[in-house]
Amino acid sequence: MNRTEFKTLSILIPVYNEGPTVHLILDKVTAVELPSGIQKEIILINDCSTDDTEAAIARYQAAHPTQLLQYVAHSINKGKGAAIHTGIALATGQYTLIQDADLEYDPNEYIVLLKPVLDGFADVVYGSRFMGGNAHRVLFFWHTIGNKFLTTLSNVFTNLNLTDMETCYKLFDTAMLKSLSLQEKRFGFEPEVTAKIAKIKKVRIYEVGISYYGRTYEEGKKINWKDGFRAIYCIIRYGCC
């Protein structure tokens, strides 16, 4: 894609029970100034939150009427992957980025993720928590081991050399992303989309180092050991097909 054709970045934000903090991530996302005059298309997908997430988003929209925020809500809880599927269907930008609604990832690093695309090298960019010298909160030894194991296993099947397959920060050529038939409704999205995007002929995948401000379970972290076993299943299932 020619840089002059890149006008809009679609930012998908799946939300589940983030009422107390959703306004904070929206402040960060809207404040980011993208290079080359690129506009932001922000799509919020509420996965049937049981707290006041919907009211918090409505308050934010009322207080920021000039911000281009598209909001859609699931009538039942379907999972993060399903929320991302909904966002992908609505995305109209040339590229699409996934942003968690918590505060673990810094939207100021969109510029870092965009650089390989704007320089004409990449179709897909992963933000790795295990590359570079950026800030990382010290948490959960076994989660780190699990992430590295899942990434290595994924690499075995995809023949990629990623360092962080499970990262939230994934930037895709929207046309490529929409061409995929994605099935996973929860956190299996990560290995599935990695396996399927890797099979696209001549796809150019890059990684960049990002910071990571992880949360504890008391602070709202949602992924658990069951999701790890599902990820192994997804790596093998979609990697073999």
C-alpha positions as CSV (number, residue, x, y, z in Angstrom):
1,M,0.0,0.0,0.0
2,N,1.3,3.5,-0.9
3,R,1.7,5.7,2.1
4,T,-0.6,8.3,0.5
5,E,-3.4,5.8,0.5
6,F,-3.2,5.2,4.3
7,K,-5.7,7.7,5.7
8,T,-7.5,5.9,8.6
9,L,-6.4,3.5,11.4
10,S,-9.3,1.5,12.8
11,I,-8.7,0.9,16.6
12,L,-10.8,-2.0,18.0
13,I,-11.4,-1.8,21.8
14,P,-13.2,-4.9,23.2
15,V,-14.6,-4.0,26.6
16,Y,-15.9,-6.1,29.4
17,N,-16.5,-4.8,32.9
18,E,-14.1,-1.8,32.6
19,G,-16.5,0.8,33.9
20,P,-14.1,2.4,36.4
21,T,-11.3,2.8,33.9
22,V,-12.6,2.9,30.4
23,H,-12.6,6.7,30.3
24,L,-8.8,6.6,31.0
25,I,-8.0,4.4,28.1
26,L,-10.2,6.5,25.8
27,D,-8.4,9.6,27.0
28,K,-5.1,8.0,26.0
29,V,-6.3,6.7,22.7
30,T,-7.9,10.0,21.6
31,A,-4.9,12.0,22.7
32,V,-2.5,10.2,20.4
33,E,-1.5,12.2,17.4
34,L,-0.8,9.8,14.5
35,P,1.8,10.7,11.8
36,S,1.2,11.7,8.2
37,G,-2.3,13.0,9.0
38,I,-3.7,9.6,9.6
39,Q,-7.1,9.7,11.3
40,K,-8.4,7.3,14.0
41,E,-11.6,5.3,13.7
42,I,-12.3,4.1,17.3
43,I,-14.7,1.2,17.6
44,L,-15.8,0.1,21.1
45,I,-17.3,-3.3,21.5
46,N,-19.1,-3.9,24.8
47,D,-19.2,-7.7,25.4
48,C,-22.3,-7.5,27.6
49,S,-20.6,-6.0,30.7
50,T,-22.4,-6.5,34.0
51,D,-21.0,-3.3,35.6
52,D,-21.6,0.3,34.5
53,T,-19.3,0.1,31.4
54,E,-22.1,1.1,29.1
55,A,-23.1,4.2,31.2
56,A,-19.4,5.2,31.5
57,I,-19.0,5.1,27.7
58,A,-22.2,7.1,27.3
59,R,-20.9,9.7,29.7
60,Y,-17.6,9.9,27.8
61,Q,-19.4,10.3,24.4
62,A,-21.6,13.1,25.9
63,A,-18.5,14.9,27.3
64,H,-16.5,14.5,24.0
65,P,-19.0,15.0,21.2
66,T,-16.4,15.8,18.6
67,Q,-14.6,12.5,19.1
68,L,-15.4,9.8,16.4
69,L,-16.3,6.9,18.6
70,Q,-18.4,4.1,17.3
71,Y,-20.1,2.0,20.0
72,V,-21.7,-1.5,19.7
73,A,-22.9,-3.8,22.4
74,H,-23.4,-7.6,22.5
75,S,-26.7,-8.7,24.0
76,I,-24.9,-11.7,25.6
77,N,-21.3,-12.3,26.7
78,K,-19.5,-13.9,23.8
79,G,-15.8,-13.5,24.7
80,K,-12.9,-11.2,23.7
81,G,-12.4,-12.9,20.3
82,A,-16.0,-12.5,19.4
83,A,-15.9,-8.8,20.3
84,I,-12.9,-8.4,18.0
85,H,-14.8,-10.2,15.2
86,T,-17.6,-7.7,15.6
87,G,-15.1,-4.8,15.4
88,I,-13.3,-6.3,12.3
89,A,-16.6,-6.4,10.5
90,L,-17.2,-2.7,11.2
91,A,-13.6,-1.5,10.5
92,T,-13.2,0.8,7.5
93,G,-9.6,1.9,7.9
94,Q,-6.8,0.7,5.7
95,Y,-5.1,-0.8,8.8
96,T,-6.7,-2.2,12.0
97,L,-5.1,-2.2,15.5
98,I,-6.4,-4.1,18.6
99,Q,-6.4,-2.2,21.9
100,D,-7.4,-3.7,25.2
101,A,-9.6,-1.5,27.4
102,D,-7.4,-1.9,30.4
103,L,-4.3,0.1,31.0
104,E,-1.7,-2.6,30.3
105,Y,-0.6,-1.2,26.9
106,D,0.3,2.4,26.1
107,P,-1.4,4.0,23.1
108,N,1.5,6.4,22.7
109,E,3.3,3.4,21.1
110,Y,0.9,3.3,18.1
111,I,3.6,5.4,16.3
112,V,6.1,2.6,17.0
113,L,3.7,0.0,15.6
114,L,3.0,2.1,12.5
115,K,6.6,2.8,11.6
116,P,7.2,-0.4,9.6
117,V,4.0,0.1,7.7
118,L,4.6,3.7,6.9
119,D,8.2,2.9,5.8
120,G,6.7,0.4,3.4
121,F,8.0,-2.8,4.9
122,A,5.1,-4.4,6.8
123,D,1.6,-5.7,6.3
124,V,1.3,-6.9,9.9
125,V,3.1,-5.6,13.0
126,Y,3.1,-7.3,16.5
127,G,4.1,-5.3,19.6
128,S,6.4,-7.5,21.6
129,R,6.6,-7.2,25.4
130,F,9.9,-9.2,25.3
131,M,11.9,-7.0,23.0
132,G,13.8,-3.8,23.6
133,G,14.4,-1.8,26.8
134,N,10.9,-0.4,27.4
135,A,9.3,-0.4,30.8
136,H,7.7,-3.7,32.0
137,R,5.9,-4.3,35.3
138,V,7.3,-7.3,37.2
139,L,4.5,-9.9,37.6
140,F,3.7,-13.6,37.3
141,F,6.8,-15.7,36.5
142,W,4.6,-18.6,35.3
143,H,2.6,-16.4,33.0
144,T,5.9,-15.3,31.4
145,I,7.0,-18.9,31.0
146,G,3.6,-19.8,29.6
147,N,3.6,-17.0,27.1
148,K,7.1,-17.9,25.9
149,F,6.1,-21.6,25.6
150,L,2.9,-20.8,23.6
151,T,4.9,-18.4,21.3
152,T,7.5,-21.1,20.7
153,L,4.9,-23.7,20.0
154,S,3.1,-21.3,17.6
155,N,6.4,-20.6,15.8
156,V,6.9,-24.4,15.3
157,F,3.7,-24.5,13.3
158,T,3.9,-21.1,11.5
159,N,7.6,-21.1,10.9
160,L,7.8,-17.5,12.2
161,N,10.2,-16.3,14.8
162,L,7.9,-14.2,16.9
163,T,8.8,-13.4,20.5
164,D,5.3,-12.6,21.7
165,M,2.4,-14.2,19.9
166,E,0.0,-13.5,22.8
167,T,0.5,-9.7,22.7
168,C,-2.6,-7.6,22.5
169,Y,-0.9,-5.1,20.2
170,K,-1.4,-6.5,16.7
171,L,-1.6,-4.2,13.7
172,F,-3.1,-5.6,10.5
173,D,-3.7,-4.7,6.9
174,T,-7.5,-4.5,7.2
175,A,-8.2,-6.3,3.9
176,M,-5.9,-9.2,4.9
177,L,-7.6,-9.4,8.3
178,K,-11.1,-9.3,6.8
179,S,-10.1,-12.1,4.4
180,L,-9.6,-14.5,7.3
181,S,-12.4,-16.9,8.5
182,L,-11.9,-16.5,12.3
183,Q,-13.7,-18.8,14.7
184,E,-12.3,-18.4,18.2
185,K,-14.5,-16.5,20.6
186,R,-12.2,-16.0,23.5
187,F,-8.4,-15.7,23.9
188,G,-7.9,-18.4,21.3
189,F,-8.1,-15.5,18.9
190,E,-4.4,-14.8,19.3
191,P,-3.0,-18.1,18.1
192,E,-5.7,-18.5,15.5
193,V,-5.2,-15.1,13.8
194,T,-1.4,-15.7,14.0
195,A,-1.6,-19.1,12.3
196,K,-4.0,-17.8,9.6
197,I,-2.2,-14.6,8.8
198,A,1.1,-16.5,8.5
199,K,-0.4,-18.6,5.7
200,I,-1.2,-15.6,3.5
201,K,1.2,-15.7,0.6
202,K,4.0,-13.1,0.7
203,V,2.7,-11.5,3.9
204,R,5.2,-9.3,5.6
205,I,5.2,-9.6,9.4
206,Y,7.3,-7.4,11.7
207,E,7.7,-7.1,15.5
208,V,8.6,-4.0,17.5
209,G,9.3,-3.7,21.2
210,I,6.7,-2.1,23.4
211,S,6.2,-1.4,27.1
212,Y,3.8,-3.4,29.4
213,Y,2.0,-2.2,32.5
214,G,0.5,-5.6,33.6
215,R,-2.4,-5.9,36.0
216,T,-3.0,-8.4,38.8
217,Y,-6.1,-10.4,39.1
218,E,-7.3,-8.1,41.9
219,E,-6.9,-5.2,39.4
220,G,-9.0,-6.9,36.8
221,K,-6.8,-9.3,34.8
222,K,-9.1,-11.9,33.1
223,I,-7.0,-14.5,31.3
224,N,-6.5,-17.8,33.2
225,W,-4.9,-21.3,32.9
226,K,-7.9,-22.6,31.0
227,D,-7.2,-20.1,28.3
228,G,-3.6,-21.4,28.1
229,F,-4.8,-25.0,27.3
230,R,-7.2,-23.6,24.7
231,A,-4.3,-21.7,23.1
232,I,-2.4,-25.0,22.8
233,Y,-5.4,-26.6,21.1
234,C,-5.7,-23.6,18.8
235,I,-2.1,-23.6,17.8
236,I,-2.2,-27.2,16.8
237,R,-5.6,-27.0,15.2
238,Y,-5.1,-23.9,13.0
239,G,-1.4,-24.6,12.5
240,C,-2.0,-28.0,11.0
241,C,-4.9,-27.0,8.7
